[in-house]
Amino acid sequence: MAENYLRLDTGKPEEQSMSDFKIDELCINTIRFLAVDAVQKANSGHPGAPLGLAPMAYVLWDRFLKHNPADSNWPDRDRFILSCGHASALLYALLHLTGYDLSLDDLKQFRQWGSKTPGHPEYGVVPGLEVTTGPLGQGFANGVGMAMAERHLAANYNRPGHEVIDHYTYAIVSDGDLEEGISSEAASLAGYLRLGKLIYLYDDNGISIEGKTGITFTEDVAGRFQSYGWQVIEPINGFDIGSVEGAISEALADKGRPSLIVCRTIIGYGSPNKAGTAAAHGEPLGEEEVSLTKKQLGWNYEGLFTVPPEVLAHLRKAQERGRKQQDEWQQKMETYRRAYPDEARKLEEDLRGDLPAGWDSGLDDLFGEETRPIATRSASGIVMNALAPRIRSLMGGSADLAPSTKTELKDGGDYSADNYRGRNLHFGVREHVMGAIASGMARHGGIIPYTGTFLIFYDYMRPPVRLAAMMGLRVIYIFSHDSVGLGEDGPTHQPVEQLLGLRSVPHLVTIRPADATETVEAWKIALQRRGGPTALVLSRQNLPVLDRSNLAPASGLQRGGYVLWEAAAAPEVIIMGTGSEVHIALEAGGLLQEKGIKARIVSLPSWELFEAQPAEYRDKVLPENIKARIAIEAGSPLGWERYTGDSGVIIGLSHFGHSAPGKVIYEKLGLTAQRVADEAENLLRGGEK
Amino acid sequence: MAENYLRLDTGKPEEQSMSDFKIDELCINTIRFLAVDAVQKANSGHPGAPLGLAPMAYVLWDRFLKHNPADSNWPDRDRFILSCGHASALLYALLHLTGYDLSLDDLKQFRQWGSKTPGHPEYGVVPGLEVTTGPLGQGFANGVGMAMAERHLAANYNRPGHEVIDHYTYAIVSDGDLEEGISSEAASLAGYLRLGKLIYLYDDNGISIEGKTGITFTEDVAGRFQSYGWQVIEPINGFDIGSVEGAISEALADKGRPSLIVCRTIIGYGSPNKAGTAAAHGEPLGEEEVSLTKKQLGWNYEGLFTVPPEVLAHLRKAQERGRKQQDEWQQKMETYRRAYPDEARKLEEDLRGDLPAGWDSGLDDLFGEETRPIATRSASGIVMNALAPRIRSLMGGSADLAPSTKTELKDGGDYSADNYRGRNLHFGVREHVMGAIASGMARHGGIIPYTGTFLIFYDYMRPPVRLAAMMGLRVIYIFSHDSVGLGEDGPTHQPVEQLLGLRSVPHLVTIRPADATETVEAWKIALQRRGGPTALVLSRQNLPVLDRSNLAPASGLQRGGYVLWEAAAAPEVIIMGTGSEVHIALEAGGLLQEKGIKARIVSLPSWELFEAQPAEYRDKVLPENIKARIAIEAGSPLGWERYTGDSGVIIGLSHFGHSAPGKVIYEKLGLTAQRVADEAENLLRGGEK
């Protein structure tokens, strides 16, 4: 290694032994200045938080955190989340120093193109990192999901004397995290669920970007968290190693409540001219101020990115410690496997994220005989309940709308502090944290989480959906009541732009099935899509179960879009639709046929899946030579031009909805077969759009 | 009037006089059953909340609320918000009974197409209604904005002995409101701001849709609100008129803190088979249960929508009372006008929402001499500070990002409990409530509010933006850091789909100006657009100030899109862009010109404004015969097909961003003039897309 682990004041390797106190201080300063140097070199980033946070982070990582730098996927590791993701450089320093696959050179590439050390911590990019953070409050909430997952797996799989799932979830959280509403939702739930193995260190530095937090944040944080049912340890001196150690021990001792340790710190600690001010937050200190800070903190090394060898030796003990801890766990697993071979096999299958053999058997016949109309939300509920007994890891819940979203697993039991085995989560009217908890559970592993709410309330949970897509997590979002078709609740509850919103999120797959049979296919996609989230967009209103004897099979959904029906091999007009408008399109096809006009009906439930098909397939479904095209969808028309083309017609909604029975709204807004047929005729007559 | 104000048990008009107690009870039951009958007739809606809420709502409206049913725009009326909007039928009953322009026939049209009584309360549709509610937590937060506006106007305009602005803001809030994170943000701010004239009645009925609230909501609500700095009066019997009256009086007496009155109630009160259960919440009771409920509550009238005449007589006293109150206020205003003619003129101007004469003078010259590149966020800050001294009513703030969003009004002062005159709001890291507070301020009147955050954090505040668009409120949203161009902060902070998201909201105008001069024009639009919100999408990075001597004037922005430059009168290719990509498009035009290719450069900063132009204008900017078209925008390509057409090319981003310097990202992702020029050449050669 070409890394400069020399004492630069002597030019020789450091040899003298240090007192414990001194080594602690030295480690802390090393963490601080790796972060500060990384920010300074990038000329971009946040030096203030690392300077203030380093002691508490060090104590946690050095004295408590159970982890193995050689295997960041070890299932029973403690989870650590840096919810204030802007302090990323601190985390990268810790990962490097404790021996993860992150070199000093990586640190030197902080915030550069293609580096393993991006501006905010990104899961999948930075080795050893649990979740992507940065947007405040998200990490706080993810941790609650992880702690919930741990309790669930422990309840399901641990046996007396066999605690194979037994770890803590830690986070460092900031003022900003606590100001965001999502953390209130998360804290309220965590308190209710008595998540005793959740321990958060709050970096109470009194400074945010606009100045002192006192300009807007004067609430009694301790009182607030006590009201949620948390143990609050406060206030401690966040720079005093003994205090931090004592507080974490106290938190560990309280098994019945989540813990918040309020650590008083100073942002930009050590910087003579910027400490304790907003100036330390979001920009490099400047070379001169870096020197002054190093001097003030007694850092005797010249040059940048210096790691004293004794620091490395001390912190890299994490490798040996971690190996031992994981070995012990492996032995525990061995014993467990012998005693409970079936449980062990299932646990390991779940942790790998594999679906059990035969998970999809019989699914295709679920609605084979169904002739009554059925809402796709109800069909989804039936599918879920068929899957639930086979797929143990499927669990989730709704933001107080389960009877409407049909997301209850009938025999799943309710998840609560008295029953962590329960598979039905009651999130309350808290959509935002619901999304983030699902991400935390997915990242924990062992669980395939789903959420449920009305599509309109996707607006309350956009940030976690985006982050799940960025992280590539298998989360299944069930959004029912997907259009004006929901009726009387009116425009406040009727989505218009939300479906487009889902489609616009990179790496998210959105599926709006046309009927019960497509709903089955949509669930198959969602479960098998290990590398990213899937949104299922479902109707409130009943929809006919399409009679497949005259139509293409529902399995066409697997390709995103498919020819559902056509009057003849050489159609004149293409009518495409999704979800609840597909049967209207089909009806229009019939009307046109009566007039001798040959239509092709395309069901296009998932744009993302369709776009992923080879060009030949797409051209086959939507042949270039057929310019007469109509799209019908009870939502924003934006984006449909991609499929209808210059000559096409889009029947959608570019305004808010109305309060009235759903059928009346469809009539009034022209979401009808007759309108489609009329537009088709008009197009073929060469009429004006 | 054909309305049935007869005692139906006797068939005669009711004449006997009632004791106070009896009339109270009768009024309450009338409210209850008007609501229940409306729900039953619509066969859709929420009967449970009205049955439980009616007493507290009645006491508030009958004993305290200062309002004039004849003039729902009276500026100094008390504001009343039904945050649990699903109890809409109760509010409609109150509005009818107290004499607003809402008839019994309107109530009978509950939840029907075109009626004045939609499923959830809609501002602009229902006479006398303050804000649209339904999505939980929003009304709670709107009220904070109203109370803030009241204090601000009072501080600015009241003079000793002349309290011309002096009213309360009341709301009824539910469990669901308190579970939503936004209410935590709102409550924390309201406590900090010591909004003593904010009084909320909490309908603590212990039931939500999935069952008892205890399945997920066990926090100590009183303790939590005390931690925020609220006066909490709890628990009182929400059915006991005297208790409710006493509690409101107590709340009025505490001038220094917002108040939460915890009213224990029973959902579906009186319904023998559904009271106290989730079954009472979201569907009609059923005709039989309605009868049983009426019987149980001693309602002796047959038939539906019955209003006993003594009830009407009692509640319509609100008309006389309101007229008197408003008369007194008018007299106060007269005296004030004589003593402070200038202040009175300004106050009335602000309340009308008019911009002061000369508000825009000199704006066009702000950047006339500017030759250095300047970020549009900075340009916006300069514009705002030029406007601020002239437009008194302009006030707002940022979610802890003011130094970055450049939204501080330099001489505005900070709004706080000690300085309600301050025009700079410090929202803290609370984007969601920021949006809802702005709506509350706009609805209050007298203020043109703006908000500020990074575009990525629009995701945290989607619900209030949508509702502001639905309500048609003049709110100005400033979103800076509008693309991957922000650089090192990386994908968690880089918007991709957010710009499209804004464009997809009906009735919202989104503007992404290309430079400082277009930023001036964008501000003009935003301020003059009285009937709806405007989003300004601004760059973090510096952008050249376009030299208009060779280009079309920036006033072209007023039409949404305009020809900025072209090489010749008959261009071969159209290159369009918005914001920070316009100068790249221009540069590409130059590159093409060097090759003898004639390009037209179109700046298209606002799709909504462009779509609102006559077809001839749009065709002139984007002539149908020019099929070679390129759009460049550092965001989701979705929707651009509308302008590029079947043969066009869209240079955008359909994936998440990267952490690196902004310029590097632009290079790596091909957001360059060279790429544009190459694509143009390729198109003209008839090459593959």
Interface residues (C-beta under 8 A of the other chain):
Chain A: A42 S44 G45 G85 R111 Q112 W113 G114 S115 P118 G119 H120 E122 T132 T133 G134 P135 L136 G137 D175 G176 D177 E179 E180 G181 I182 S183 S184 E185 S188 L189 G191 Y192 S208 I209 E210 G211 T213 I215 T216 F217 T218 E219 D220 V221 A222 G223 R224 Q226 S227 Y228 G229 A278 G282 S398 D400 L401 A402 P403 S404 D414 S416 H426 F427 G428 V429 R430 H432 V433 I456 F457 D459 Y460 R462 P463 R466 L467 A469 M470 G487 E488 D489 G490 P491 T492 H493 V496 E497 L500 G501 R503 S504 V505 P506 H507 S636 L638 G639 E641 R642 G645 D646 S654 H655 F656 H658 S659 A660 P661 V664 I665 K668
Chain B: A42 S44 G45 G85 R111 Q112 W113 G114 S115 P118 G119 H120 E122 T132 T133 G134 P135 L136 G137 D175 G176 D177 E179 E180 G181 I182 S183 S184 E185 S188 L189 G191 Y192 S208 I209 E210 G211 T213 I215 T216 F217 T218 E219 D220 V221 A222 G223 R224 Q226 S227 Y228 G229 A278 G282 S398 D400 L401 A402 P403 S404 D414 S416 H426 F427 G428 V429 R430 H432 V433 I456 F457 D459 Y460 R462 P463 R466 L467 A469 M470 G487 E488 D489 G490 P491 T492 H493 V496 E497 L500 G501 R503 S504 V505 P506 H507 S636 L638 G639 E641 R642 G645 D646 S654 H655 F656 H658 S659 A660 P661 V664 I665 K668
